Amino acid sequence: MLDNKFQKFLFHLTSLLTTWFPRGGAWFFNTFVPPIVGNKLLIQHLNRKNLKIIQSVKKFEKILVIPDIHIGDAILAQGGLQVFKDFFPDARVDYIVKKSVAPFFEGNPNITNLYPVFTGVHFPSESDIENVKRIAAETDYDLCYNCSPFFENESLFPKGQKILSFVTVAPQVVRNDIEQSGNSHIAYTCYDLPYQLLLKNHPLKRKEKFTGVPMTLSDKAISDAKSFLSDNKISSSKPIIFLNPDTASIYTRIPHRDQIDILKKIAALDCSILLGVGYTAKNIETELFEAMTAGEKAKITIVPTTVSLDAYAALIDLTDVFVSGDTGPLHIAASRKVSKSGQHSFRNKTFVISIFGATPPRLSGYDSTNPLFFGANQDVLSKTYVSESPCRNVTCVNKMAKTCKNVRCYEYLNTDVIFSDIKAYLNSSKTK
């Protein structure tokens, strides 16, 4: 991993170049960076190195999986939990997550011990780093599967610890993009990297196809979600469309003009609209709401911060369509909802719409209609829409380090196509 200060400096330079020369800069990075990063010899070298690590593990009885600190990444990295249980059903598989999202994983049968200790926002805090060191040191793990780019420093782990690093899959992902092949979604690759390595020397005990990640929800979360709809007089007799307006980065947030356009188009339908609140972009929901007419406002209900995160997830399951940019709630929507108590059956029939600006859509978007994408873990279709941008390039993958002065990630987004697909889906679902 690059040093954090150097990484910020490097990506600042790439941002400057594409600010001054949008098309030329994008052409330069997209022409010269992928062949270097996605070099076949590099891929072969990393595969040999990873296989050597796996083959050096004498037993797979205690495994630690470390996701990134962000909500979405913790959801996606569950593929790393399932793969080890698929090969070693009796193994102890532990998971470190952010405190706020712990309810999503409680009761997951693939997790033996859940450690809800992360508190960082964009980058790990000092306590996050110390907690990784402590947890790794307390148990003599046979293998640590590190799915975070922030914990690549081997000094965080006990001397001699066997570590499989997820970032080693990056060259293959770039190669997939060059050749327009393979599955590059983070959830899938978190599963597939260990799968391909383990398959060479170990029998697969559970042979279910990996279709995506789950999310466990409590009876209270389900009850709270239903109460929210009831209290706001939102009936399931009409379609419910949920728009999440915010993302953690300005480079992945759908512009106001497009969100207003989407809202107005949706409000023309006979439906109810749920509007999420802003966390990074404070009051974005109010600004969008105030841009509507009185008739349009009557169809919109803002989902306040008083709704807990797990109730928010349960609420999404009660909606017919979920629209979002690249952010945590998108992955909440795409995950398969599972009852923690076993007393509830979820719909898992939410049409998940991913709208992308800067970030590579194949890494975290969902589209069941495109063979190059990974579909949402729902029983209905999912689709990804990518805006036109003159400067989008391979360096946009690191949205947290970019410093582009002019945000041109959404130079043109065809909202007509998005609305047309929503309308077609709702019309088709009426006949089922």
BANUFI-914576 format. One record per residue: residue in three letters; x, y, z of N, C-alpha, C in turn. Coordinates in steps of 0.2 Angstrom, whole numbers. Layout:
BEGIN
   type    n.c1    n.c2    n.c3   ca.c1   ca.c2   ca.c3    c.c1    c.c2    c.c3
    ALA       X       Y       Z       X       Y       Z       X       Y       Z
...
END
This chain:
BEGIN
   type    n.c1    n.c2    n.c3   ca.c1   ca.c2   ca.c3    c.c1    c.c2    c.c3
    MET       4      -6       0       0       0       0       4       6       0
    LEU       2      11      -4       6      18      -4       5      21       3
    ASP      10      25       5      10      29      11       4      34      10
    ASN       0      35      15      -6      39      15      -4      46      12
    LYS       1      49      15       3      56      13       5      56       5
    PHE       9      51       3      11      51      -4       5      49      -8
    GLN       1      45      -6      -5      43     -10      -9      49     -11
    LYS     -10      54      -6     -14      60      -7     -11      64     -12
    PHE      -4      65     -11       0      69     -16      -1      67     -23
    LEU       0      60     -24      -1      58     -30      -7      59     -34
    PHE     -13      57     -30     -19      58     -33     -21      65     -34
    HIS     -18      70     -30     -19      77     -31     -16      79     -37
    LEU     -11      76     -39      -8      78     -46     -12      75     -51
    THR     -15      69     -51     -19      67     -56     -25      71     -57
    SER     -28      74     -51     -34      78     -51     -32      85     -55
    LEU     -26      87     -53     -24      93     -57     -24      92     -64
    LEU     -21      87     -66     -20      86     -73     -27      85     -77
    THR     -32      82     -74     -38      81     -77     -42      87     -76
    THR     -41      92     -72     -44      98     -71     -42     103     -77
    TRP     -35     103     -78     -32     107     -83     -34     104     -90
    PHE     -33      97     -91     -34      94     -97     -39      88     -96
    PRO     -46      89     -96     -50      84     -94     -50      78     -99
    ARG     -50      79    -105     -50      73    -110     -43      70    -111
    GLY     -39      75    -112     -32      73    -113     -29      69    -107
    GLY     -30      72    -101     -28      68     -95     -31      62     -94
    ALA     -38      61     -95     -41      55     -95     -38      50    -100
    TRP     -37      52    -106     -34      48    -111     -27      45    -108
    PHE     -23      50    -106     -17      48    -103     -17      42     -98
    PHE     -21      43     -93     -21      38     -87     -24      32     -90
    ASN     -30      32     -94     -33      26     -96     -29      22    -101
    THR     -24      26    -104     -20      22    -109     -14      19    -106
    PHE     -11      23    -102      -4      20     -99      -4      17     -92
    VAL      -9      18     -88     -10      15     -81     -12       8     -81
    PRO     -18       7     -85     -20       0     -85     -15      -6     -87
    PRO     -12      -5     -93      -7     -10     -95      -2     -11     -90
    ILE       0      -6     -86       5      -7     -81       3     -11     -74
    VAL      -3      -8     -72      -6     -11     -66      -9     -18     -67
    GLY     -12     -19     -73     -15     -25     -75     -11     -30     -79
    ASN      -4     -29     -78       1     -33     -82       0     -40     -80
    LYS       0     -45     -85      -1     -52     -84       4     -55     -80
    LEU      10     -53     -81      16     -56     -77      15     -54     -69
    LEU      12     -48     -68      11     -46     -61       6     -50     -58
    ILE       0     -51     -62      -5     -55     -60      -3     -62     -58
    GLN       1     -65     -62       4     -72     -61       8     -72     -55
    HIS      12     -67     -54      17     -67     -48      13     -66     -42
    LEU       8     -62     -42       3     -62     -36       0     -68     -34
    ASN      -3     -71     -40      -6     -78     -39      -2     -83     -36
    ARG       5     -83     -38       9     -88     -35      11     -86     -28
    LYS      12     -80     -26      13     -78     -20       7     -79     -15
    ASN       1     -78     -17      -5     -79     -13      -6     -87     -12
    LEU      -5     -91     -17      -5     -98     -17       0    -101     -12
    LYS       6     -98     -12      11    -100      -7       9     -99       0
    ILE       5     -93       1       3     -91       8      -2     -96      10
    ILE      -7     -98       6     -12    -102       7     -10    -109       9
    GLN      -5    -111       5      -2    -118       5       2    -119      12
    SER       5    -113      14       9    -113      20       5    -114      27
    VAL      -2    -113      26      -6    -113      32      -8    -120      33
    LYS      -6    -123      39      -6    -130      41     -13    -132      43
    LYS     -17    -127      45     -24    -129      47     -28    -123      46
    PHE     -35    -124      45     -39    -118      44     -44    -119      50
    GLU     -42    -117      56     -47    -118      62     -49    -111      64
    LYS     -45    -106      64     -46    -100      66     -44     -94      61
    ILE     -49     -91      59     -48     -86      53     -51     -79      55
    LEU     -47     -74      54     -50     -67      55     -50     -64      48
    VAL     -56     -61      47     -58     -57      41     -58     -50      43
    ILE     -55     -45      40     -54     -38      42     -57     -34      36
    PRO     -63     -31      36     -65     -27      30     -63     -20      31
    ASP     -64     -16      26     -63      -9      27     -68      -6      32
    ILE     -66       0      35     -70       3      40     -77       6      38
    HIS     -78       7      32     -84      10      29     -90       5      29
    ILE     -96       7      30    -102       3      30    -103      -2      24
    GLY    -102       1      18    -103      -3      12     -98      -8      12
    ASP     -92      -7      13     -86     -12      13     -87     -17      18
    ALA     -90     -16      23     -91     -21      28     -96     -26      26
    ILE    -101     -23      23    -107     -27      20    -104     -31      14
    LEU    -100     -29      10     -97     -32       4     -92     -38       6
    ALA     -88     -36      11     -83     -41      13     -85     -47      16
    GLN     -92     -48      17     -95     -54      19     -94     -60      15
    GLY     -92     -59       8     -90     -64       4     -84     -68       7
    GLY     -80     -64      10     -74     -67      13     -76     -72      19
    LEU     -81     -71      22     -84     -75      28     -87     -82      25
    GLN     -91     -81      20     -94     -87      17     -89     -92      14
    VAL     -84     -89      10     -79     -94       7     -76     -98      12
    PHE     -74     -96      17     -70    -100      22     -75    -105      25
    LYS     -81    -103      26     -86    -108      29     -88    -113      24
    ASP     -88    -111      17     -89    -116      12     -84    -121      12
    PHE     -78    -120      13     -72    -125      13     -72    -128      20
    PHE     -72    -124      25     -71    -126      32     -77    -125      37
    PRO     -82    -129      36     -89    -127      40     -88    -126      48
    ASP     -83    -130      50     -82    -130      58     -77    -125      60
    ALA     -74    -121      55     -69    -116      57     -72    -110      61
    ARG     -68    -107      65     -69    -101      69     -68     -95      64
    VAL     -73     -92      62     -72     -86      57     -74     -80      61
    ASP     -69     -75      62     -71     -69      66     -71     -63      61
    TYR     -75     -58      63     -76     -52      59     -75     -46      63
    ILE     -72     -41      60     -71     -34      64     -75     -29      60
    VAL     -80     -25      63     -84     -21      59     -85     -14      63
    LYS     -88      -9      60     -89      -3      63     -95      -4      68
    LYS     -95       0      74    -100      -1      79    -107       0      76
    SER    -108       5      72    -114       7      70    -118       2      66
    VAL    -114      -3      63    -117      -7      58    -117     -14      61
    ALA    -115     -15      67    -115     -22      70    -122     -26      70
    PRO    -127     -22      70    -134     -26      70    -135     -30      63
    PHE    -131     -27      58    -132     -30      51    -129     -37      51
    PHE    -124     -39      56    -121     -45      55    -122     -50      61
    GLU    -126     -47      66    -127     -51      72    -132     -57      70
    GLY    -130     -63      71    -134     -69      69    -132     -72      62
    ASN    -127     -69      59    -125     -72      53    -121     -78      54
    PRO    -123     -84      52    -121     -90      53    -113     -91      51
    ASN    -111     -87      47    -104     -87      44     -99     -84      49
    ILE    -102     -80      54     -98     -77      59     -98     -80      66
    THR     -92     -82      68     -91     -85      75     -91     -79      80
    ASN     -86     -75      79     -86     -69      84     -86     -63      80
    LEU     -90     -58      82     -91     -52      79     -88     -46      84
    TYR     -83     -42      81     -80     -37      85     -82     -30      82
    PRO     -87     -27      85     -89     -20      83     -85     -15      86
    VAL     -79     -14      83     -75      -9      86     -73      -3      82
    PHE     -73      -3      76     -71       3      72     -76       9      73
    THR     -72      15      73     -76      21      74     -74      26      69
    GLY     -69      25      65     -66      30      60     -72      32      55
    VAL     -71      38      52     -76      40      47     -73      39      40
    HIS     -68      42      38     -66      41      31     -59      36      31
    PHE     -55      37      36     -49      33      37     -49      30      44
    PRO     -46      25      46     -45      22      52     -43      27      57
    SER     -46      27      63     -43      31      69     -38      27      72
    GLU     -34      30      77     -29      27      81     -32      21      84
    SER     -38      22      87     -41      16      91     -42      10      86
    ASP     -44      12      80     -46       7      75     -39       2      74
    ILE     -34       6      73     -27       2      72     -26      -2      78
    GLU     -26       1      84     -24      -2      90     -29      -9      91
    ASN     -35      -8      89     -40     -13      90     -38     -19      85
    VAL     -36     -18      79     -34     -23      74     -28     -27      77
    LYS     -23     -23      80     -17     -26      83     -19     -30      89
    ARG     -24     -28      93     -26     -31      99     -29     -38      97
    ILE     -34     -37      93     -38     -43      91     -34     -49      88
    ALA     -29     -46      83     -25     -51      80     -20     -54      84
    ALA     -18     -51      90     -13     -53      94     -16     -58      99
    GLU     -22     -57     101     -26     -61     106     -27     -68     104
    THR     -28     -69      98     -29     -76      96     -24     -78      91
    ASP     -22     -84      91     -17     -87      87     -20     -89      80
    TYR     -22     -84      76     -26     -85      70     -21     -89      65
    ASP     -25     -94      62     -21     -98      56     -20     -94      50
    LEU     -25     -89      49     -25     -85      43     -29     -78      45
    CYS     -26     -73      42     -30     -66      42     -31     -64      35
    TYR     -37     -63      34     -39     -61      27     -41     -54      27
    ASN     -36     -50      25     -36     -43      26     -39     -39      19
    CYS     -46     -37      20     -49     -34      15     -49     -27      15
    SER     -45     -24      19     -44     -16      19     -38     -14      17
    PRO     -37      -9      13     -31      -6      11     -28      -2      16
    PHE     -31      -1      22     -29       4      27     -25       0      32
    PHE     -25      -7      32     -21     -11      37     -16     -16      34
    GLU     -13     -13      29      -8     -17      25      -1     -17      28
    ASN       0     -13      34       6     -13      37       7     -20      41
    GLU      12     -24      40      12     -31      43      14     -30      50
    SER      16     -24      52      18     -23      60      12     -23      64
    LEU       6     -23      61      -1     -23      64      -2     -30      67
    PHE       1     -35      64       0     -42      65       6     -45      69
    PRO       4     -51      72      10     -54      76      15     -57      71
    LYS      21     -57      73      26     -59      69      25     -66      66
    GLY      26     -67      60      24     -74      57      17     -75      55
    GLN      13     -70      56       6     -71      54       5     -72      47
    LYS       1     -77      45      -1     -78      38      -6     -73      36
    ILE      -5     -69      31     -10     -64      29     -11     -64      22
    LEU     -18     -65      20     -20     -65      13     -23     -58      12
    SER     -20     -54       7     -22     -47       6     -26     -46       0
    PHE     -32     -43       1     -37     -43      -4     -35     -38     -10
    VAL     -30     -33      -8     -28     -28     -13     -24     -32     -19
    THR     -22     -38     -17     -18     -41     -23     -23     -43     -29
    VAL     -29     -42     -28     -34     -44     -33     -34     -38     -38
    ALA     -32     -32     -36     -32     -26     -40     -30     -27     -47
    PRO     -24     -30     -49     -21     -31     -55     -26     -35     -60
    GLN     -29     -40     -57     -34     -44     -61     -40     -40     -62
    VAL     -42     -36     -58     -48     -32     -59     -47     -27     -65
    VAL     -41     -24     -65     -39     -20     -70     -39     -23     -77
    ARG     -36     -30     -77     -35     -34     -83     -42     -35     -85
    ASN     -47     -37     -81     -54     -38     -82     -57     -32     -86
    ASP     -55     -26     -84     -58     -20     -87     -55     -20     -94
    ILE     -48     -21     -95     -45     -20    -101     -48     -25    -106
    GLU     -50     -31    -104     -52     -37    -108     -60     -37    -109
    GLN     -63     -33    -105     -70     -33    -104     -73     -40    -103
    SER     -70     -43     -97     -72     -50     -95     -72     -50     -88
    GLY     -74     -56     -85     -74     -58     -78     -79     -54     -74
    ASN     -79     -55     -68     -83     -52     -63     -79     -48     -58
    SER     -79     -42     -58     -75     -37     -54     -78     -34     -48
    HIS     -84     -36     -46     -88     -33     -41     -84     -35     -34
    ILE     -84     -30     -30     -80     -31     -23     -83     -37     -19
    ALA     -89     -38     -19     -92     -43     -15     -90     -50     -18
    TYR     -90     -50     -25     -89     -57     -28     -81     -58     -27
    THR     -77     -53     -28     -70     -54     -28     -67     -56     -21
    CYS     -71     -53     -16     -69     -55      -9     -70     -62      -8
    TYR     -75     -65     -11     -76     -72     -11     -72     -76     -15
    ASP     -71     -74     -21     -67     -78     -27     -60     -78     -26
    LEU     -57     -73     -23     -49     -73     -22     -47     -79     -18
    PRO     -50     -80     -12     -48     -86      -8     -51     -93     -11
    TYR     -57     -92     -14     -60     -98     -17     -55    -101     -22
    GLN     -53     -97     -27     -48    -100     -32     -42    -103     -29
    LEU     -39    -100     -24     -33    -103     -20     -35    -109     -16
    LEU     -40    -109     -13     -42    -115      -8     -43    -121     -13
    LEU     -47    -120     -18     -49    -125     -22     -44    -129     -25
    LYS     -38    -127     -25     -32    -131     -28     -29    -136     -23
    ASN     -31    -135     -17     -29    -140     -12     -34    -143      -7
    HIS     -40    -140      -7     -45    -142      -2     -51    -143      -5
    PRO     -55    -148      -2     -62    -150      -5     -67    -144      -3
    LEU     -71    -143      -7     -77    -138      -6     -82    -142      -3
    LYS     -84    -140       4     -89    -144       7     -96    -141       6
    ARG     -97    -135       5    -104    -132       3    -103    -129      -4
    LYS    -108    -131      -8    -107    -130     -15    -112    -125     -18
    GLU    -115    -121     -13    -120    -116     -16    -117    -111     -20
    LYS    -120    -109     -25    -117    -103     -29    -117     -97     -25
    PHE    -112     -93     -26    -112     -86     -22    -116     -81     -26
    THR    -121     -79     -23    -126     -74     -27    -125     -67     -24
    GLY    -122     -66     -18    -121     -60     -15    -121     -61      -8
    VAL    -121     -55      -4    -121     -55       3    -127     -54       7
    PRO    -128     -57      13    -134     -56      17    -134     -50      22
    MET    -139     -49      25    -140     -44      30    -145     -47      35
    THR    -143     -47      41    -148     -50      46    -151     -44      50
    LEU    -158     -44      50    -162     -39      53    -166     -42      59
    SER    -167     -38      64    -170     -40      70    -178     -39      69
    ASP    -182     -42      74    -189     -41      73    -191     -34      75
    LYS    -187     -30      79    -189     -23      81    -187     -19      75
    ALA    -182     -20      71    -181     -16      65    -187     -17      60
    ILE    -189     -23      59    -195     -25      55    -201     -21      57
    SER    -202     -21      64    -208     -18      67    -208     -11      66
    ASP    -202      -8      67    -201      -1      66    -202       2      59
    ALA    -200      -2      54    -201       0      47    -208       0      45
    LYS    -211      -5      48    -219      -6      46    -222       0      50
    SER    -220       2      56    -224       7      59    -222      14      56
    PHE    -216      15      53    -215      21      50    -220      22      44
    LEU    -221      17      40    -225      17      34    -232      19      37
    SER    -234      15      42    -241      16      45    -242      23      47
    ASP    -237      25      51    -238      32      54    -238      38      49
    ASN    -235      36      43    -235      41      38    -240      40      33
    LYS    -245      35      34    -250      34      30    -248      32      23
    ILE    -242      28      23    -240      25      16    -242      18      15
    SER    -246      17      10    -249      11       9    -245       7       4
    SER    -245       0       5    -242      -4       0    -246      -6      -6
    SER    -252      -3      -6    -256      -4     -12    -254       0     -18
    LYS    -249       5     -16    -246       9     -22    -239       8     -22
    PRO    -235       8     -27    -228       7     -27    -224      12     -23
    ILE    -219      10     -19    -215      15     -15    -208      15     -18
    ILE    -206      21     -19    -199      22     -22    -195      26     -17
    PHE    -189      24     -16    -185      27     -11    -179      30     -15
    LEU    -177      36     -14    -172      39     -16    -167      41     -11
    ASN    -161      39     -11    -155      41      -7    -151      46     -10
    PRO    -152      52      -7    -149      58     -11    -141      59     -10
    ASP    -139      56      -4    -132      58      -2    -127      52      -3
    THR    -121      54      -4    -115      49      -4    -109      52       0
    ALA    -104      48       2     -99      51       6     -94      55       2
    SER     -95      55      -5     -90      59      -9     -94      63     -14
    ILE     -91      69     -15     -95      74     -20     -94      71     -27
    TYR     -89      66     -28     -88      63     -35     -93      57     -36
    THR     -96      55     -31    -101      50     -32    -108      52     -31
    ARG    -109      58     -29    -116      61     -27    -119      63     -33
    ILE    -125      61     -35    -129      63     -40    -131      71     -39
    PRO    -129      75     -45    -131      82     -44    -138      84     -42
    HIS    -139      90     -39    -145      92     -37    -150      92     -43
    ARG    -148      95     -49    -152      96     -55    -155      89     -57
    ASP    -151      84     -57    -153      77     -59    -157      74     -54
    GLN    -156      75     -47    -160      72     -42    -167      76     -42
    ILE    -167      82     -43    -174      86     -44    -177      83     -50
    ASP    -174      82     -55    -177      80     -62    -180      73     -60
    ILE    -176      68     -57    -179      61     -56    -185      62     -51
    LEU    -184      66     -46    -190      66     -41    -196      69     -45
    LYS    -196      74     -49    -201      76     -52    -204      71     -57
    LYS    -200      68     -60    -203      62     -65    -206      57     -61
    ILE    -203      55     -55    -206      49     -51    -213      52     -48
    ALA    -213      58     -46    -219      61     -43    -225      61     -48
    ALA    -224      61     -54    -229      61     -59    -233      54     -59
    LEU    -230      49     -56    -233      42     -56    -238      42     -50
    ASP    -242      37     -50    -246      36     -44    -242      31     -39
    CYS    -239      35     -35    -234      31     -30    -233      35     -24
    SER    -229      32     -19    -227      36     -13    -219      36     -14
    ILE    -216      42     -12    -209      43     -12    -206      43      -5
    LEU    -201      39      -4    -197      40       2    -190      44       0
    LEU    -188      49       4    -182      53       3    -178      52       9
    GLY    -172      50       8    -167      49      13    -164      56      15
    VAL    -160      56      21    -157      62      23    -150      63      21
    GLY    -147      69      21    -140      69      20    -136      69      26
    TYR    -130      66      26    -125      65      32    -119      69      30
    THR    -117      68      24    -111      72      21    -113      78      19
    ALA    -118      78      14    -122      84      12    -127      86      16
    LYS    -126      90      21    -131      92      26    -137      95      23
    ASN    -143      93      25    -149      96      22    -151      96      15
    ILE    -147      91      12    -149      90       5    -156      88       3
    GLU    -159      84       8    -166      82       7    -171      88       8
    THR    -169      93      12    -173      98      12    -173     103       6
    GLU    -167     103       3    -166     107      -3    -170     104      -9
    LEU    -170      97      -9    -173      94     -14    -181      94     -13
    PHE    -183      94      -7    -190      94      -6    -193     101      -7
    GLU    -189     106      -6    -192     113      -7    -192     115     -14
    ALA    -189     111     -18    -189     112     -26    -195     109     -29
    MET    -199     105     -25    -205     102     -28    -211     107     -27
    THR    -216     105     -31    -222     109     -31    -226     106     -25
    ALA    -232     109     -23    -236     107     -17    -238     100     -19
    GLY    -241      98     -25    -243      92     -26    -238      86     -26
    GLU    -232      88     -28    -226      83     -28    -224      82     -21
    LYS    -224      87     -17    -222      87     -10    -227      82      -6
    ALA    -233      82      -8    -238      78      -5    -236      70      -5
    LYS    -232      69     -10    -231      62     -11    -224      60      -8
    ILE    -221      64      -5    -214      63      -3    -214      63       5
    THR    -211      58       8    -210      57      15    -202      57      16
    ILE    -200      61      20    -192      61      22    -191      56      28
    VAL    -186      52      27    -185      47      32    -179      50      36
    PRO    -181      52      43    -177      55      47    -172      51      50
    THR    -167      55      53    -161      51      57    -164      47      63
    THR    -170      48      65    -172      45      71    -174      37      69
    VAL    -174      36      63    -175      29      60    -168      26      61
    SER    -168      20      65    -161      17      66    -159      14      59
    LEU    -152      13      59    -149      10      53    -152       3      51
    ASP    -154      -1      55    -157      -8      54    -164      -7      52
    ALA    -168      -2      55    -175      -1      53    -175       2      46
    TYR    -170       6      44    -169       9      37    -168       3      32
    ALA    -164      -2      34    -163      -7      30    -170     -11      29
    ALA    -173     -12      34    -180     -16      34    -185     -12      30
    LEU    -184      -5      30    -189      -1      26    -187      -1      19
    ILE    -181      -2      17    -179      -3      10    -183      -9       7
    ASP    -183     -15      11    -186     -21       9    -193     -20       7
    LEU    -196     -15      10    -204     -14       9    -205      -9       3
    THR    -199      -7       0    -200      -3      -6    -199      -7     -12
    ASP    -202      -4     -18    -202      -7     -24    -196      -5     -28
    VAL    -193       1     -27    -188       4     -31    -183       7     -26
    PHE    -177       6     -27    -172      10     -23    -167      13     -27
    VAL    -166      20     -27    -161      24     -31    -156      27     -27
    SER    -150      26     -29    -144      29     -26    -138      29     -30
    GLY    -133      34     -28    -126      34     -30    -122      28     -27
    ASP    -116      29     -28    -111      24     -25    -110      25     -18
    THR    -113      22     -13    -112      23      -6    -115      17      -2
    GLY    -114      17       5    -116      12       9    -124      10       8
    PRO    -128      14       8    -135      12       7    -137       8       1
    LEU    -133      10      -4    -134       6     -10    -133      -2      -9
    HIS    -127      -3      -5    -126     -10      -3    -131     -13       2
    ILE    -133      -9       6    -139     -11      11    -145     -13       6
    ALA    -146      -9       1    -152     -11      -3    -151     -18      -7
    ALA    -145     -18      -9    -143     -24     -13    -143     -31     -10
    SER    -141     -30      -3    -140     -37       1    -147     -40       2
    ARG    -146     -47       3    -152     -51       4    -154     -50      12
    LYS    -160     -48      13    -162     -47      20    -164     -54      23
    VAL    -162     -55      29    -163     -62      33    -165     -60      40
    SER    -170     -64      42    -173     -62      49    -169     -65      54
    LYS    -166     -61      59    -162     -64      64    -165     -69      68
    SER    -172     -68      70    -175     -73      74    -178     -79      70
    GLY    -178     -78      63    -182     -83      59    -189     -83      59
    GLN    -192     -78      62    -199     -77      62    -202     -73      57
    HIS    -198     -70      52    -201     -66      47    -198     -68      40
    SER    -202     -67      35    -200     -68      28    -200     -61      25
    PHE    -194     -60      22    -193     -53      18    -195     -54      11
    ARG    -197     -48       8    -199     -48       1    -193     -50      -3
    ASN    -187     -46      -2    -181     -46      -6    -183     -45     -14
    LYS    -187     -40     -15    -190     -39     -21    -189     -31     -23
    THR    -184     -29     -21    -182     -21     -22    -178     -21     -29
    PHE    -181     -17     -33    -177     -15     -39    -172     -10     -38
    VAL    -165     -12     -37    -160      -8     -35    -157      -4     -41
    ILE    -157       2     -41    -154       6     -46    -148      10     -44
    SER    -142       8     -47    -136      11     -45    -134      17     -51
    ILE    -133      23     -48    -131      28     -53    -124      30     -51
    PHE    -120      30     -57    -112      31     -55    -110      37     -59
    GLY    -105      40     -55    -101      46     -58     -94      44     -59
    ALA     -90      46     -54     -83      44     -54     -81      37     -54
    THR     -83      34     -49     -80      27     -47     -82      22     -52
    PRO     -78      17     -53     -79      12     -58     -85       8     -56
    PRO     -90       8     -61     -97       4     -59     -96      -3     -58
    ARG     -92      -6     -62     -91     -14     -61     -89     -16     -54
    LEU     -86     -12     -50     -83     -13     -44     -89     -14     -39
    SER     -93      -9     -39     -98      -9     -34    -105      -7     -36
    GLY    -107      -7     -43    -113      -6     -45    -117     -13     -46
    TYR    -123     -13     -47    -127     -19     -48    -131     -19     -54
    ASP    -131     -24     -58    -134     -24     -64    -135     -32     -67
    SER    -141     -34     -66    -143     -41     -67    -144     -42     -75
    THR    -144     -36     -79    -146     -36     -86    -139     -36     -90
    ASN    -134     -35     -87    -127     -35     -90    -122     -40     -88
    PRO    -120     -44     -92    -116     -50     -90    -109     -48     -87
    LEU    -107     -42     -88    -101     -39     -85    -102     -37     -78
    PHE    -108     -37     -76    -109     -34     -69    -112     -40     -65
    PHE    -112     -38     -58    -115     -42     -53    -122     -40     -51
    GLY    -126     -44     -51    -133     -42     -49    -134     -41     -42
    ALA    -139     -37     -40    -141     -37     -33    -143     -43     -30
    ASN    -143     -45     -24    -145     -51     -21    -152     -51     -19
    GLN    -156     -49     -24    -163     -48     -24    -167     -53     -29
    ASP    -173     -54     -28    -177     -58     -33    -180     -55     -39
    VAL    -177     -49     -40    -180     -45     -46    -173     -42     -49
    LEU    -174     -38     -55    -169     -36     -58    -165     -30     -55
    SER    -159     -28     -57    -156     -23     -54    -152     -19     -60
    LYS    -151     -13     -60    -148     -10     -66    -143      -4     -63
    THR    -138      -3     -67    -133       2     -66    -133       7     -72
    TYR    -133      14     -70    -133      19     -75    -126      23     -74
    VAL    -123      24     -79    -116      28     -79    -117      35     -83
    SER    -115      40     -79    -116      47     -82    -110      48     -87
    GLU    -111      52     -92    -106      54     -96    -101      59     -93
    SER     -94      58     -94     -89      63     -90     -83      63     -95
    PRO     -81      69     -96     -75      70    -101     -69      68     -97
    CYS     -68      67     -91     -62      66     -87     -62      60     -83
    ARG     -67      56     -84     -67      49     -80     -61      45     -82
    ASN     -57      42     -77     -52      38     -79     -50      34     -73
    VAL     -45      29     -74     -44      24     -69     -42      27     -62
    THR     -39      33     -62     -37      35     -55     -43      37     -51
    CYS     -49      38     -54     -55      40     -50     -57      34     -45
    VAL     -54      28     -46     -56      23     -41     -55      25     -34
    ASN     -50      30     -33     -49      32     -26     -52      39     -25
    LYS     -59      39     -24     -62      45     -23     -61      49     -17
    MET     -58      45     -12     -57      49      -6     -50      53      -6
    ALA     -46      51     -11     -40      55     -12     -40      60     -18
    LYS     -45      60     -22     -46      65     -27     -47      72     -25
    THR     -45      77     -28     -46      84     -26     -48      88     -32
    CYS     -51      85     -37     -53      89     -43     -57      95     -41
    LYS     -55     101     -44     -58     107     -43     -65     108     -46
    ASN     -65     105     -52     -72     105     -55     -75      98     -55
    VAL     -80      97     -52     -83      91     -52     -87      90     -59
    ARG     -84      85     -63     -87      84     -69     -89      77     -70
    CYS     -90      73     -65     -92      66     -65     -99      65     -68
    TYR    -103      70     -67    -110      69     -70    -111      74     -75
    GLU    -107      75     -80    -108      80     -85    -115      79     -88
    TYR    -117      73     -90    -123      72     -92    -126      65     -90
    LEU    -132      65     -87    -135      59     -85    -142      59     -88
    ASN    -143      53     -91    -149      53     -95    -155      50     -90
    THR    -158      55     -87    -163      53     -82    -169      51     -85
    ASP    -170      52     -92    -176      50     -95    -176      42     -96
    VAL    -170      39     -97    -169      32     -97    -170      29     -91
    ILE    -168      32     -85    -169      29     -79    -176      29     -77
    PHE    -180      35     -78    -187      35     -77    -191      30     -81
    SER    -189      29     -87    -192      25     -92    -192      18     -89
    ASP    -186      16     -87    -185       9     -84    -189       8     -77
    ILE    -189      13     -73    -193      13     -67    -200      12     -69
    LYS    -203      15     -73    -210      15     -75    -211       8     -78
    ALA    -207       6     -83    -208      -1     -86    -208      -6     -81
    TYR    -203      -6     -76    -203     -11     -71    -210     -11     -66
    LEU    -212      -5     -64    -218      -5     -60    -224      -7     -64
    ASN    -224      -6     -71    -230      -8     -75    -230     -16     -75
    SER    -223     -19     -76    -223     -26     -77    -224     -30     -70
    SER    -222     -26     -65    -223     -30     -58    -231     -30     -56
    LYS    -235     -26     -59    -242     -26     -58    -245     -32     -61
    THR    -242     -35     -66    -245     -41     -69    -243     -47     -66
    LYS    -238     -47     -61    -236     -53     -58    -239     -55     -52
END
